Amino acid sequence: MPAPRFFTLEAQDRSGSQARAGRIQTAHGSIPTPVFMPVGTRATVKAVDQSLLLAVIDAPIILGNTYHLYLRPGLEVLERAGGLHRFMNWPRPILTDSGGYQVYSLTQIRKILPEGVRFASHIDGSYHLFTPENVVDKQRSIGSDILMVLDECTPWPCDYDYARRSMELTHRWAAEARAHFLRTPPRYGYRQAQFGIVQGSTYADLRAESARAIVDLDFEGNAIGGLAVGEPAELMYEMTAHVCALLPADKPRYLMGVGTPANILESIARGVDLMDCVMPTRNARHGYLFTWHGRMNFRNQRYASDLRPIDAQSTSPYSRRYSRAYLRHLLMAQELLGYQIASVHNLAFYLEVVREARRHILAGDFADWYRQVVPQLEGKFEGG
């Protein structure tokens, strides 16, 4: 029996955008797109239990990080557990980043070499070499459903010559990773998929060249990396639209590291299928909650005696169960429950946004809807 099709394109918006609805089929379940992936870097989405991810947030997929999981708990532990799904008791799909973002973020403890990246562990200072091939092996041991190739995520601003050299290195690594993926079997008996990553900073010609090179390697899906690293939002949207137009329609498109709810809808409008970001949980821990009316700052004194629900319009029971005053109290007292309530709210809201986007794409009126709601999402909600 042939393997089920990895990605099915189900609908294209008919109201004037490039938004698409589709479905990704993995061994651990089906992923309706567009989708937002909560970030579970170290085998946990910060402050959120897996049961809440399933029953309250209803996340179809989460993200883990190869670099962090390799260092701790280590591949031997994950292999003995039967892979990351069993280790963390998560039954749905997992995507793992390759460590490419750590090339960008850990500049003080890494060295880029022709054969890969040499990291000094942020835990104990020990040295580790990540190569395109051994990163595939590490992700085989982790057992993720979607594996990202090793790449270099360039900073912004980035001069043209460096962006080109970095892109060419990413292409060479991508070819080596793809060849190694195709000649090695999965460790736990189920199918895995591999995504390539388009780089090129904010230079349209480099992005086009990179898209062609990555598409030619025939990955199961394609990602857009090196954006959301400090460039203006409009430039990010311009590059996203430029690359999406060059990627095949019959494969999923993943915009890495994005973003606010408004960023997510703008990206969907340009043809993106998958997104991830630490923003919902990181903002939650600092008292910022996202709503359809904009962002709320729960450290504001105005909420100290506000006994109304956190967000009466939210689909999350957490947001209707507790009062604003109670959440503010927990956050100001640095109680762990406060971080959990706020994180669950933000993640549930992000998933609500992409589910609503999918509903409007299927109905054919996404562009009209998203143009109305984006200005609301970008505002500050004063708690009315």
C-alpha positions in Angstrom: 0.0 0.0 0.0 1.4 3.4 -1.0 2.2 5.9 1.8 -0.5 8.5 2.3 0.1 11.8 0.7 2.1 14.1 3.0 0.3 17.4 2.0 -3.1 18.1 0.4 -4.1 21.5 -0.7 -7.8 21.9 0.1 -8.7 25.4 -0.7 -7.4 28.8 -2.0 -8.9 32.1 -0.8 -11.1 33.6 -3.4 -11.3 37.1 -2.1 -8.0 38.5 -3.1 -5.2 36.9 -1.1 -2.8 34.0 -1.5 -4.1 32.3 1.7 -4.5 28.5 1.5 -6.0 25.8 3.5 -4.5 22.3 3.5 -3.7 19.2 5.5 -0.4 17.6 6.4 -0.6 13.8 7.2 2.0 12.4 9.6 2.3 9.2 11.6 1.1 11.0 14.7 -1.9 12.6 13.1 -3.3 15.1 10.7 -2.4 18.8 10.8 -5.0 21.2 9.4 -3.3 24.3 7.9 -2.7 27.1 8.3 -1.4 26.3 11.8 0.6 27.8 14.6 3.0 25.5 16.4 3.6 26.2 20.1 7.3 26.1 20.9 8.4 23.3 23.2 12.2 23.8 22.9 13.2 21.4 25.7 10.4 18.8 25.5 8.0 21.2 27.2 5.9 24.2 26.2 6.8 26.5 29.0 4.3 26.5 31.9 1.8 24.4 30.0 1.1 20.7 30.7 0.6 18.4 27.8 -3.0 17.7 28.9 -3.8 21.4 28.5 -2.1 21.5 25.1 -4.5 18.7 24.0 -7.8 19.5 25.8 -7.8 23.3 26.1 -5.4 24.6 23.5 -6.0 21.7 21.0 -2.5 22.2 19.4 -2.2 19.9 16.3 1.6 20.0 16.4 4.4 21.4 18.6 8.0 22.3 18.0 11.2 21.0 19.7 14.8 21.9 19.3 17.5 19.5 18.3 20.4 21.5 19.9 18.7 21.7 23.3 17.4 18.2 23.4 20.8 16.8 22.3 22.5 18.5 25.2 19.7 17.7 27.8 18.3 15.1 28.4 20.5 13.7 25.6 19.9 11.3 22.8 20.6 8.2 24.8 17.7 8.9 27.1 15.4 9.8 24.3 16.3 6.5 22.4 15.7 4.4 25.6 12.3 6.1 25.9 11.4 5.3 22.3 11.7 8.9 21.1 10.5 12.3 22.1 6.8 11.5 21.7 7.0 8.8 24.4 9.4 10.7 26.6 7.1 13.7 27.0 3.8 11.8 26.5 2.8 13.8 23.5 0.7 11.8 21.0 0.5 14.4 18.2 3.1 15.5 15.6 6.4 17.2 16.5 8.6 19.4 14.3 12.3 19.8 15.3 14.5 22.8 14.5 18.0 21.7 13.5 20.0 24.1 15.7 20.2 26.6 12.8 18.6 29.3 15.0 21.3 28.7 17.6 23.8 29.6 14.9 22.2 33.0 14.9 21.5 33.4 18.6 24.5 31.9 20.2 27.2 33.8 18.4 29.5 33.9 21.4 29.7 30.2 21.8 29.7 28.9 18.2 32.1 28.8 15.2 30.8 28.3 11.7 33.0 25.9 9.7 32.7 24.5 6.2 31.6 21.1 7.5 29.2 22.4 10.1 28.9 24.4 13.3 31.1 23.9 16.4 29.1 24.8 19.6 30.4 25.2 23.1 27.6 23.9 25.4 25.9 26.7 27.3 25.5 24.1 30.1 29.1 22.9 30.8 31.3 24.5 28.1 32.0 21.1 26.3 32.4 21.3 22.5 30.1 19.7 20.0 30.1 19.7 16.2 26.8 19.8 14.3 27.1 18.7 10.7 24.3 18.4 8.1 24.5 14.6 8.3 24.7 14.2 12.1 21.9 16.6 12.6 19.7 14.3 10.6 20.9 11.4 12.8 20.1 13.4 15.9 16.6 14.0 14.7 16.2 10.4 13.8 16.9 9.6 17.4 14.5 12.3 18.6 11.8 10.8 16.4 10.2 14.1 15.2 7.7 13.9 12.4 9.2 16.9 10.6 13.0 17.4 10.5 14.6 20.8 9.6 18.0 20.9 7.8 21.0 22.6 9.3 21.3 26.1 8.0 22.8 29.5 8.9 20.2 32.1 10.0 21.8 35.4 9.1 21.2 38.6 11.3 19.6 41.8 10.1 21.1 44.0 8.7 23.3 41.8 6.7 25.6 43.0 3.9 25.0 41.4 0.4 28.3 39.5 0.1 27.9 37.9 3.5 24.3 37.0 2.8 25.4 35.3 -0.5 28.2 33.3 1.2 25.9 32.2 4.0 23.2 31.2 1.5 25.6 29.1 -0.5 26.8 27.4 2.6 23.1 26.7 3.6 22.6 25.2 0.1 25.6 22.9 0.4 24.5 21.8 3.8 20.9 21.3 2.6 22.1 19.0 -0.3 24.2 16.9 2.2 21.3 16.7 4.7 18.9 15.6 2.0 21.2 12.9 0.6 21.8 11.6 4.2 18.1 11.7 5.0 17.2 9.6 1.9 19.8 6.9 2.6 19.0 6.5 6.3 15.9 4.8 7.8 13.7 6.2 10.6 14.6 4.8 14.0 11.2 4.0 15.4 9.4 2.5 12.4 7.3 5.5 11.2 7.8 7.9 8.4 9.5 11.2 8.9 9.6 14.2 6.6 12.3 16.7 5.9 12.0 20.5 5.1 14.6 22.6 3.4 15.1 26.3 4.3 15.3 29.2 2.0 17.7 31.9 3.0 19.1 35.1 1.4 18.4 37.8 4.0 16.3 40.7 2.6 17.7 40.5 -1.0 15.1 39.6 -3.5 17.5 38.1 -6.0 19.2 35.9 -3.3 15.8 34.8 -2.1 14.8 33.8 -5.6 18.1 31.9 -6.1 17.7 30.2 -2.8 14.2 29.2 -3.5 15.2 27.5 -6.7 18.1 25.7 -5.1 16.0 24.4 -2.2 13.0 23.4 -4.4 15.4 21.4 -6.7 16.3 19.2 -3.7 12.7 18.0 -3.5 12.1 18.2 0.2 8.7 17.2 1.6 8.2 20.8 2.6 9.9 24.2 2.4 10.7 26.8 5.0 11.5 30.5 4.9 14.3 31.3 7.4 16.2 34.4 8.3 13.2 36.7 8.7 11.7 38.0 11.9 15.2 38.8 13.1 14.7 42.6 13.5 13.8 43.8 10.0 10.8 46.0 9.5 7.5 44.1 9.3 6.7 45.3 5.8 10.1 44.0 4.5 9.4 40.7 6.1 6.0 40.6 4.4 7.6 41.6 1.1 10.2 38.8 1.3 7.6 36.3 2.4 5.3 37.0 -0.5 8.3 36.9 -2.9 9.4 33.5 -1.8 5.9 31.9 -1.5 5.3 32.8 -5.1 8.4 30.7 -6.0 7.6 27.7 -3.9 5.6 24.7 -5.2 1.9 24.9 -4.4 1.7 21.1 -3.6 4.1 21.3 -0.6 3.7 23.1 2.8 5.4 26.4 3.4 6.8 27.2 6.9 7.7 30.7 7.9 10.1 30.3 10.9 9.8 32.4 14.1 6.7 34.5 13.4 5.2 36.3 15.3 2.3 38.4 16.6 -1.3 37.5 15.8 -1.3 40.3 13.2 2.0 39.0 11.7 0.5 35.5 11.5 -2.5 36.7 9.5 -0.4 38.8 7.2 1.8 35.8 6.6 -1.1 33.5 5.9 -2.4 36.1 3.4 0.8 35.8 1.5 0.6 32.0 1.3 2.3 30.6 4.5 1.0 27.3 6.0 3.0 26.9 9.2 4.4 29.3 11.8 6.0 29.2 15.2 7.1 31.7 17.8 7.9 31.9 21.5 6.0 35.2 21.7 2.7 33.8 23.2 4.4 32.1 26.2 7.1 34.7 26.6 4.7 37.6 26.6 2.4 35.7 29.0 5.1 35.4 31.6 5.6 39.1 31.5 1.8 39.8 31.9 0.9 40.5 28.3 -2.2 38.7 26.9 -3.5 38.8 23.3 -7.1 39.2 22.4 -9.2 40.1 19.3 -9.2 43.7 20.6 -5.5 43.9 21.0 -2.9 43.3 23.7 -3.6 43.6 27.4 -1.0 44.4 30.0 -2.0 42.7 33.2 0.7 44.4 35.3 -1.4 47.6 34.9 -2.9 48.8 38.1 -6.3 49.2 36.4 -6.8 45.4 36.7 -6.1 45.1 40.4 -9.8 45.1 41.4 -11.3 44.2 38.0 -13.4 41.1 38.7 -14.6 40.5 35.2 -13.3 37.4 33.3 -9.9 37.7 31.7 -11.4 37.6 28.3 -15.1 36.8 28.1 -14.9 36.4 24.3 -12.1 33.8 24.3 -12.8 30.2 23.5 -10.5 29.1 26.3 -12.2 28.1 29.5 -9.2 29.4 31.4 -9.9 32.9 30.2 -13.5 32.8 31.3 -12.9 30.9 34.5 -10.6 33.4 36.3 -10.9 37.2 36.9 -8.5 39.8 35.7 -7.8 40.8 39.3 -7.0 37.2 40.2 -4.6 36.8 37.2 -2.9 40.1 38.0 -2.5 39.1 41.6 -0.8 35.8 40.6 1.5 37.5 38.2 2.5 40.3 40.6 3.2 37.6 43.3 5.1 35.5 40.7 2.9 32.5 41.4 3.4 29.7 38.9 -0.3 29.3 38.3 -0.3 32.9 36.9 2.2 32.0 34.2 0.2 28.9 33.4 -3.1 30.7 33.0 -1.6 33.5 30.9 0.3 31.1 28.7 -2.7 28.8 28.1 -4.8 31.9 27.2 -2.2 33.2 24.7 -1.7 29.8 23.0 -5.4 29.1 22.9 -5.9 32.5 21.3 -3.2 31.9 18.7 -4.7 28.6 17.8 -8.1 30.3 17.6 -6.7 32.9 15.2 -5.4 30.3 12.8 -8.5 28.1 13.0 -10.7 31.2 12.2 -8.3 32.0 9.4 -8.8 28.5 8.0 -12.6 28.7 8.3 -12.6 31.9 6.2 -10.2 30.5 3.6 -12.5 27.5 3.2 -15.4 30.0 2.9 -13.5 32.0 0.3 -13.7 35.4 2.2 -10.4 35.4 4.1 -9.0 38.6 2.6 -12.1 40.6 3.5 -12.1 39.2 7.0 -8.4 39.6 7.8 -8.3 43.2 6.6 -10.9 44.0 9.2 -9.4 42.2 12.1 -5.7 43.0 11.7 -6.1 46.7 12.9 -7.8 45.4 16.0 -5.1 42.8 16.8 -2.4 45.5 16.5 -4.0 47.8 19.1 -3.7 48.0 22.9 -6.8 46.7 24.6 -7.6 48.8 27.7 -9.9 46.2 29.1 -13.4 47.3 28.3 
